[in-house]
Amino acid sequence: MNGKKILFVSSELVPYLPQNEVSLMSYETPRMVNSNGGQIRIFMPRYGNINERRHQLHEVIRLSGMNLVINDMDMPLIIKVASIPKERIQVYFIDNEEYFKRKATFFDDKGALFPDNDQRAIFFAKGVVETVKKLNWTPDIIHVHGWMASLLPLYLKKYYADEPLFADSKIVTSVYGQGFEGSLDKEMIKKVAFDGISEDQVSDLENPDYTNLLKVAVNYSDAVILADEDLPEDLQEHISGLDKPVLPYVPLQEFESAYAEFYDSQVLKPIV
């Protein structure tokens, strides 16, 4: 991985949120790349339940101030950063008062999905891309973790298709079993279509449940990592029918060599 640039985009990340399979691998994978000489950037949403004082988040004025259009609404983009202690890894946080101030990640105090989770996902995807453009940092690989980040492959391949910064970037999506019950807003497909992405290209979003969100993510990725032994059956079947590299599940204690080899031999393999 020496010298390779890898952009990690995640729904959750320790130590900023509680440990689960997504937040842990979202930490361990960039840590592995960083320790093997790779260059990394990590992005996640700045949820309101992240303690800004304890984790020393601060706004980056030069990267903030842009408005992103989400379903015909102008939504201000705020960028904050913090460093993970000991690892010397910097994390960028995508923030917006309307979408991320509330003191929770995905669910309200009754356990129901926030009704605007679909718009939050669109905002997060656009916010990451626009910020990386401002950084003028060209990643060799973009590695996506978690369903809140699942629209990034779609937006990179369609909405930002003509953006030269990402012309040679390869997208990898890690697929986890941990999702959510129910579905996001049934009008989600129309909000994506507002950005010039035709509904037939994202027909799975007619029912935007967890499995269908991940189907869209892997459809527009260049490679897939099975990050869980227990995936929804129809999602497994969908992935098995794709004509792209797939890394089968490997346990945490074996992932470093497996992921590094997958990056080098499958994701970054030269075109012949």
N, C-alpha and C positions, 0 to 999 in steps of 0.2 A: 504493500500500500504506500510505499515511500513516495512522497510528492503528489499523490493523487488527492484531488479535492472532492470531498463528499459532503453534500448538504443533507442534514437530517431534519425531517419535518414530522413532528409528533403531536398527538392529542394530549399526551400526558408524559411526565418526566420526573423521576426522583432526582434530587431531594425536594422538589417543589410541591409535589403531590404524593399521596400515600402510595406505597409500593403495591403494584399488581404486575401481571405479565407484560402489559404494554409499557408502563412507566419504567420498569426495570430494564427491559431490553432496549428501550429508547435511551437509556443511560449507558448500558454496557457496550452496545455496538459502537457509538462514537468514541467511548473510552478506549476500546480496542484499536480502532483506526488511529486515534491520536497517539497511542503508545507505539504504533508501528510506523510512525513517520508520515502519516497522512495529514492533510489539512482539512479541518472540519468547520462547519457552521451548524448550529442547532436552532430550530425555531419551534415555539409552542405558543398556544394562546395564554394571555395573562388573565386567568380566571380570578375572580374576586376573593376566592378563598386561599390564594397564595399570599403569604405574609411578606409584603414588600420590605418592611423594615428589617425583619430577621434575615431575609435573603439578599438584602442590599440591592434591590432593583432601582435603577434610575433611568429617566427618560433620555433618549438620544435625540436632541433637538434637530440635528441636521437630517435625520432620517424620518422624523415625524412631520405632520402638517399637511399631508396629502389627503384628499377626499377620494374614497372609493365608491363607485355607484353600485348599489345592491338593490335590484328590483326597482329601479327608477328613484332610489333615495340616495342622497349624498351622505356618506358615513365617514367621519374623520378617522384617520389612521394614526395611532400613537405607537411608537416603538420604544421599548425599554430593554435594558440589558442587565445581566448579572453574571457572576462567575461561580462555577462549582468549586468549592474549596478543595484543596489538595491536587485536583486534576488540572488546574489551570485551563479549564474549558469555559468559553464564553457562551451564554445562551441569550438569544434574542426573543423577546416576547411581543406578540401581536396584540394590541390593546385597542379598545373602543368602549366608551362609557356605556353606550346603549347595549352592547352585546356581552361585555365581560365584567361589568362592575359587580353584578350580583354575587353573593357569597356562596357559590356552588359551581360545579362543573357543568353537568349535563341535565340534572334533574332538580325539580323544586322540592320543597320540604315535605311534600306528600308522595314523592317518588315518581312523579310524572315528568316526562320529557319536556323541556322548555319548548314552547310552540315555535320559537324562532331559531331552533338549532340548525335548520337548513340554511338560513341566512348567515348564521354565525360561521358555518362551514365554508360558504362561498366567500365571505369576508376574509376568513383565515387564508384560504388558498390565494386569493388576489393579493392580500397583504404580504404574504411571504414572497411572492414573485416580484412585486413592486419594490420591496426592500432589498432583495438580492440584486435587482437592477441598479438601485442606487449605490450599492456597495461595489458594483461592477466586478463581481466575483463569479467566475464561470465554473460551475461544478462538473466534474467528470461523471459523478453519480448523484442522483437525488433519491434518498431512501425514506419512504413514507411509513409511518407507524400510527395505527389507531384510526377509528372511523371519522373523527372530526377533521382529520387530514385527508380523507379519502377522495375529495374532489380535486386535489392538486394534480394528479396525472391527467385527468380530463382537461383541466384548464390549461395546462402546459401544452398539450397536444392539439387543442382546438383554439381556445381564446387567445393564447400566446404563441400560436403556431409560427408566426413570422418574426418572433423575437430572436435575433441572432445570438444573444448571450447563451441560450439554451439549445442551440442547433445540434450540438454533439453530445448533450447530456443524456445519460441513460437513467431511466426511472425504475426503481425497485420498490415493490410494495410488500411489506410483511403482513401476513394475514393471521389474525388472532381469533380465538373462539369467543373471547369476551366481547359482547356487543350490547344490545339493548332489546327489550321487549317492545312490540308495537312498531310504529313507523313515525317518520318525520312528517312535516306538513304535506298533505296530498297535492298542494299546488307547487311543490318544489320543482317539478319538471318545467313548469312555466317560468319560474324564476331563473333557471339555468338557460332556458330558451331566450330569455330577455337579453342574454349576453351573446346572442348570435349562434348559439349551439342548437342545431335542429333537434327536435324531440325524438326523431327516429334514431339519432345517434346515442341517446341515453334512455331508450325505452324502458329499461329496468327501473328508472326512477318514477314510473307511473305508480309504483308501490314502493316508496322509499324506506324500506325496512333495512335492518343491518346487513342481511345477506346481499340485497340488491345494491346497496351502496358499495360494498366490497367488490361486487361483480363489475361495476363501473370502474372502480380503481384498477383492478387487474387487467381489464380490457385495454386500458390506455397506458399500462406499464410495459416496460421492456423485459422485465423478469419478475418472478414472484418467489417469496420465501414463506414457507409454511411454518409459522412461529408457534403453533399449538398442535398438540396431538388430537384434540377434540374440536373439529370444525363442523359447521352445519353441513349435512350430507350434500344438499344441492349446490353449495358453494364448492365443496371438494370436487364434485362432478364437473362443474363449470371450469374450474382451474385445470383439471385433467384433460379437458378438451382444447386447451389453448396451445397454440404453436409457438411457445416461448420457453425459455429456461425456467425451471421450477426447482428450488432447493427443498427437499423433504425436511420434515421436522428433525432438529437435533437438540438434545438437552443443553441446558445452560453451560454445564461444565465442558462441553465439547464444541460450543458454537464458534469460538474465536478462529480456529483454523478452518472450519467449514465455511464460515462467512467470507473470510479473506480469500479462500480458494475460489468461491463462487463469484465474488467480485472480479477477480483477476481472469479466471478462465471462461466464465460464462457471460458476465455482464459487459466486461470491457474487451472481450475477444475481438480481434481485428476482423473486418469484413473482407472476405476473399471472393 
